[in-house]
Amino acid sequence: MGADNSLETSLIWLQNLVKGDIGQELEARALKGLKITHAQKGFLRFSFIVPSSASV
């Protein structure tokens, strides 16, 4: 992974984690409310609300 595409790679990884394509079911449930609001090299800003399905 080069420095040029590290941000893109991170965003793809996070999106796949949120969708449940990778990781564990509990992670996918908890991160379902994760929204990336801003991304740049070295900085990610999120909006995060724990969904009710994660508290069951």
C-alpha positions as CSV (number, residue, x, y, z in Angstrom):
1,M,0.0,0.0,0.0
2,G,1.6,3.2,-1.2
3,A,1.2,6.6,0.3
4,D,-0.7,7.8,-2.7
5,N,-3.7,5.5,-2.2
6,S,-3.7,5.0,1.6
7,L,-6.7,7.3,2.1
8,E,-8.7,5.5,-0.7
9,T,-7.7,2.1,0.8
10,S,-8.8,3.2,4.3
11,L,-12.2,4.5,3.0
12,I,-12.8,1.2,1.1
13,W,-11.9,-0.8,4.2
14,L,-14.2,1.2,6.4
15,Q,-17.1,1.0,4.0
16,N,-16.7,-2.7,3.7
17,L,-16.6,-3.0,7.5
18,V,-19.7,-0.9,7.9
19,K,-21.6,-3.0,5.2
20,G,-20.6,-6.2,7.0
21,D,-18.5,-7.5,4.1
22,I,-15.5,-8.0,6.3
23,G,-15.1,-8.3,10.1
24,Q,-17.4,-9.8,12.7
25,E,-21.2,-9.5,12.9
26,L,-20.9,-7.5,16.1
27,E,-18.6,-5.0,14.4
28,A,-21.0,-4.6,11.5
29,R,-24.0,-4.1,13.8
30,A,-22.2,-1.5,15.9
31,L,-20.8,0.4,13.0
32,K,-24.0,0.5,11.0
33,G,-24.5,4.1,12.1
34,L,-21.0,5.2,11.1
35,K,-20.9,8.0,8.4
36,I,-17.7,9.5,7.1
37,T,-18.2,13.2,7.0
38,H,-14.7,14.3,6.0
39,A,-11.6,12.4,4.9
40,Q,-8.2,13.6,3.9
41,K,-4.7,12.2,4.3
42,G,-4.0,11.7,8.0
43,F,-7.5,12.7,9.1
44,L,-11.0,11.1,9.1
45,R,-14.1,12.7,10.7
46,F,-17.1,10.6,11.5
47,S,-20.7,11.0,12.5
48,F,-21.6,8.0,14.6
49,I,-24.9,6.9,16.2
50,V,-25.1,3.4,17.7
51,P,-28.1,1.7,16.1
52,S,-30.7,0.0,18.2
53,S,-29.8,-3.3,16.6
54,A,-26.4,-3.1,18.3
55,S,-27.9,-2.8,21.8
56,V,-29.9,-6.0,21.7
